[in-house]
Amino acid sequence: MLNPDDLDEGVYPDCYWSYIGQKDYLKPNTYLQDAIDDLNSGSERRNMNNAVRNAKSALHMRVDILCRAFCGREYFQRNLRNFPKKMDFLEGIGIVRPRIIDKINKIRNEIEHEYRDATLEEAEDFIDIVLLFMEATRYLNSRFPCEVDFHGLAVSDEVYLRRVVCNWEGGELLFYYSKQESRRLDNVQTYSIKVGDYRYARWVKFILDHCD
């Protein structure tokens, strides 16, 4: 079936939006505010360490929310069991992945597992980077793609792509197409691509890139 790389660069379909579909999508903001409050409340060792822990909770929860939203709970639980895999998944679908996130996550691991204290600079950097990541993805809270309409785009001599419906909870993209140019519904056929198929990530990236 069609690969988005085969489409002309000038193809911009009509997109339909919904909310992100995760009940806890605002909770990372609470953890991030806790981290900011930790720094503002003092300059002792515990303030720095607590700030890093809360900023880490905000980052990891936001990453979990995004992953579940785009792949469904079942795939998330079975295949995305650690932070690097989650970030790899998000990067594959076009979600921004600043390299500094991997660096600060390493610092957080050192603080938690090697029992060293965070510095003021580390705590401030951690909070700032998490804030930037959350701001970069905030639009998805209320502008989450749910359907893409191609209006019978001719993608080959025999296939006219009608629309793509995003079944995020099931980790599935449903393609509606026909082998005739007519818009009659009785000519429409369906094809699905499941998360885990390399084409799934490419199509999600296409949708995010072209439906902004």
N, C-alpha and C positions, 0 to 999 in steps of 0.2 A: 504493500500500500504506500501511498504518497509519503515522501519525506519533505519536511518544510524547506530543506536546502534546495529542493527542485523548483520552488516557487520564484517568480520574478521578484526583484527587489522592490518594485513599486506596488506590491500587493498589500493593501491595508484594509482588512475586513472590518465590519461593524461588530462592536463588542457590547456585551451586556454584563452588568455588574451586580454583585450582591455583597453581603458582609462576610467577614472571614470565616464565620461558622465555628469559632472556638469560644466557648463561654468565658474563658479566663484570659482573653486577649489583652485586657487592660492591667492585669496583675503585675507584669514586669515593671510597669511604671511605678508601682508602689515600692517594689524592692529598690529601684534606682533612686527614688526619693529618700528612702531609708539610708542609702549609701551617702547621699549628699548631706543628709542630716547628721550622720556619723562624723563627717569631716567638720561640719560647722559647729559641732558641740564640744570640740576640744582637739588638742594635738598630742594626746597621749597614745601609747602603743595600741591600746585596745580600740581607739577610734580609727586608726589606720587599718587594723586587721578587720574590724567589723565593716568598714567601708568596702574593702575588697570583697569580703564574703557576700555582702548584699549586692554589690555590682555584678559579681559572678552569678548570683541567683537570677538577677534580672536578665543577663545575657543568655544563660542556659535555658531559662523558661521561654524567652522570646524565640530562640532557635527551635525549641521543641514545638511551640505553637505553629511556627511556619512550616516545619516538616510535616506535622500531622495534617495541617490544612491542605498541603499539596499532594500527600501520598496516601492518606487514610490511616486510621489507627492500627489496623492489622499489619500493614507493611512496616509502619514505624516501629512497632514493638518487636517484630521479627528481624528486621534488617538494619535498623539505625540505632544500635545499642551503645554507641559512644560518641563523644563530641566531634572527633575528626570525621567520622562517617556522616554525621548530620551536616557538618559544614560542606563536605564533598557533595552531598545531595543538593544542598541549596545552591552551591556554585554551579552545579550541572544544569540547573533550571534557570540560571541567570540572576540569582539573588547576589547582590554585592558581597564580596568576601575580602575585606582588607586584610593584607597579610599580618598587620599588627594585631589582629584578633587572635591568631595562633600564638603570637609572642606573649600577649598578656595572659592567655590561658595557661601557658607554661609557667609564668610567674606565679599565677594563682596556685598551681599545683605545688610549686616549691614552698609557698607559704603554708599550705595546708598539710603537706606530707613530709616536709623537712623541718617543720616547726621553727621557721624563722619569721621575723616580723616584717610587715610591709613598711616601706618608707612613705613619706608624704608624697613624693613625686610619683611613686608607683600607684598609690591610691588615687591621686588626681588623674593620672593618665588612664587608669582602668575605667574610672567613671566617665571621662570624656569620650573614650572610644566606644563604650557601650551606648552612651547617649547618641553618638553619631550613627551607630548601626540601627538603633531603634527608630531614629528619625528617618533614616533612609528607607525603612520598610513600613513606616506608619501608614502610608497611603493605602496599603493592602487591607487595613482594618475595615474600611468602608468602600473600597474599590477593588473587590476581589473578583476576578473573572469567573463567569459561570457559563457563558455561551458565546460562540463566535460565528458570525454569519458571513459566508463567502458568496452568497447570491448566485450559485451555479457557476463558479469559476471553472473554466476549462483547464484541467491539470494534465490532460493527455488527450489523445484522439478519441478515447472512449469513456473517460471519467470526468464528471462535472461535480465538483465539491460544493455541497449545499451549506452545511454548518458543522460545527464541532460542539458537542455538549460535554461539559466537564463534570464528571461524577467523582468529585474529589474524595468523598468518604470511601468510595469503593476503589480508589486509586485507578481510575479508568477514564479514558477519553473516547467518546462515541462519535464516530464520523458518519455523517449522513451524505450520501452521494447518489448520483444516478448515472446511467450510461446513455442518457438522452438529454438534450438541452431543455426539454420541456420542464415546466415547474410543477407538473402534476404530481401529487403526493404518492400516487400508486406506483410511480416509477422509482421511488427512493429506496435505497438499500442502506444497510448499516455495517459498520466495521469498527472494531474496538482495539485499542492499544492499552495494555496494562502497565502500571508502574513496575519498573524492573527491566522492561524492554528499552533499549537505548533510544528508540524513537520517542518514547514518552517524554523524556527529559528535553529532547530537542523541540518537541511540539509545545511543551509548557514554556520553554524559553521564547519560542516564536510568539506565543500568545502574549507574554509579558512585554516583549519588545515592541510589538505592533499594536497593542491595545492600550497604550499609555495615554 
